[in-house]
Amino acid sequence: MTWTLTEMELQALMLSLRASVLAVLVSLPPALFFGWLLARRRFPGHDLLNAALHLPLVLPPVVTGYLLLLLLGRNGWIGGPLERLFDLRIAFSTTAVVIACAVVSFPLMLRAIRQSAEAADTRLETAARSLGASELRILLTVTLPLLSPGILTGMTLAFARAVGEFGATITLAANIPGLTQTLPLALFSVTQVPGADAAAARLCVLSLLLAGGALVTAEVIARRLNWEPQT
Amino acid sequence: MIEIDIAKRQGDFHLNIQAALPFQGTFGLIGPSGSGKSSLFSMLAGHSAPDAGHIRIAGRTLFDAHRRIDVPPARRGIGLVFQDGLLFPHMTVRRNLTYGAGPGAQTLFDELVDTLRLAPLLNRRPARLSGGERQRVAIGRALMAQPQFLLLDEPVSALDPGLRADVLTLLQALHRRTGTPMIYISHAPEEIRQLANTVVTLKDGAIADISRNPHPYPLGAPAPARDMLATG
C-alpha cells in the first residue's frame, strides 16, 4: 500500500475541494441576504419564500438534480439560450458540479444564518444608530460580526454537505473522471468494480479527512470569533 | 427650551404630552409602569413617531408632523443609555467607547475614562464586566459621541443598591464636568431626587405634575443631610 495518491484520487479530491469551496462562496451572498430578510422582515409571501428556499433540503437530491437538468440542460429554459447565444454548456461540466453542490447545500447555510439573525439583539443596531453610525457602518461593524458565528456554522455545514453531495451531481453533471467525478462519485465507481475494496477504503479516508478538516478548522475559527453573551 | 407637544395612540393607550421648559440641568421623568415613559423615550430617540405634534429641543426641530420633519435617530444628537447597557459584545471597552467618537476626541476620552474609572477595563470585553461597570461604559460611550443631551432609560434599575448609588454619583460628577443636559427616566423617586433639577411626573399618558428640585442631593453628603435636602 502506498501513501501517494493515484491520479484518480488526486483529481477527485481536488475537484471535490474546489467545487465545495466555490459552492460555499457562491451561496454565501444570497444566504446572507435571504437569511437576514426572512429573520428581520415580514412581508406577503414570507412563508412561501422560506419554504421554496428550503426545498432542496427536503427534496431527494436526484429530483433536485433532474430539475436543474431541465433548467440548465442543452434544451433547458436557461441552458438552451445559453448554448445558442454564448456557446456555453453547463450540464455535464465542472460548473454543473459547483451548481449542484451550491443548490443542495444552500438551505443549510441559509438556515444557520437566519437563526443567527433571529437571535441577534437588534437593539445593538439601535444603539449604534444613536451613536451616529451610518447604515453601512452598522452592517459592517455590528450586524455582520453579530451574525458571524451563524455564518461560520452555515459555511461549515454547507461545505460538509457539498463534499458529500452525490445525487444531484451525478444527475446534472454525470460521473466523468477528471471533469465531474468528485470523491463520492469516485467511490461509487470503485464500488462497482469487484475486488476494489482497498481503493474504496482510501477514498473513504480522504472524504473523512476533508470533512473532518473542515469541522476542525471551523471550530478553531469559531473559538477565535466567539464572545460570551452578556449575562 | 425643550418644547414637546405630541399625541400618539397605541391601541387603548393615548399619549398626550405638552410641555415647554428651559433646557438645562437634568430632567427627571418619573411615572409608574404604563404611564408613557417608554413611549416618550422612543419618540424622543426617534424610534417611533408621534401621530401628531412636534418635538423641539434647544431650537432644533426633531419632529414636526405638520411640516413632515422626522430627524432619523442617527442625526438627532441624542446620547442614549439603555437599562441593560447594550454594549457591543464583540468589541473591547475601548472600541465601545470610541465607536461614536468624532475626530480629536482624545481629550474627552481621557476625561471620561478618568471620571468613570474605566482605565483598568479598557481592554476587556463586556462579558467580563460587572453590571455597574457596563453601565459606566454605556454612559461613557454615549458621551463620546458628544451628544446635545443624554437620554437615560432606567440606567440603574438592573443594578443592586450599592452599584446604583455609585453610578448615580458618577452621573452627577459627569454633569458637573461636561454640562451635558440629561433626561433621566425612572420609576424610582429616590434616583430622580438625587439627580434631577426638574421633575416631570407622567400618569396615564399625560403630564400630571412638573416640579422644581433646586437641591438635588449633594455628592457625598451623609444620609440625614441628604434626606433633609430632599424634603426641604
Boltz contact constraints between the chains, C-beta under 6 A:
constraints:
  - contact:
      token1: [A, 123]
      token2: [B, 86]
      max_distance: 6.0
  - contact:
      token1: [A, 124]
      token2: [B, 86]
      max_distance: 6.0
  - contact:
      token1: [A, 127]
      token2: [B, 86]
      max_distance: 6.0
  - contact:
      token1: [A, 129]
      token2: [B, 73]
      max_distance: 6.0
  - contact:
      token1: [A, 129]
      token2: [B, 74]
      max_distance: 6.0
  - contact:
      token1: [A, 130]
      token2: [B, 73]
      max_distance: 6.0
  - contact:
      token1: [A, 130]
      token2: [B, 80]
      max_distance: 6.0
  - contact:
      token1: [A, 131]
      token2: [B, 99]
      max_distance: 6.0
  - contact:
      token1: [A, 131]
      token2: [B, 100]
      max_distance: 6.0
  - contact:
      token1: [A, 131]
      token2: [B, 145]
      max_distance: 6.0
  - contact:
      token1: [A, 132]
      token2: [B, 74]
      max_distance: 6.0
  - contact:
      token1: [A, 132]
      token2: [B, 100]
      max_distance: 6.0
  - contact:
      token1: [A, 132]
      token2: [B, 145]
      max_distance: 6.0
  - contact:
      token1: [A, 145]
      token2: [B, 90]
      max_distance: 6.0
  - contact:
      token1: [A, 227]
      token2: [B, 89]
      max_distance: 6.0
  - contact:
      token1: [A, 227]
      token2: [B, 90]
      max_distance: 6.0
  - contact:
      token1: [A, 227]
      token2: [B, 125]
      max_distance: 6.0
  - contact:
      token1: [A, 228]
      token2: [B, 127]
      max_distance: 6.0
  - contact:
      token1: [A, 230]
      token2: [B, 126]
      max_distance: 6.0
  - contact:
      token1: [A, 230]
      token2: [B, 127]
      max_distance: 6.0
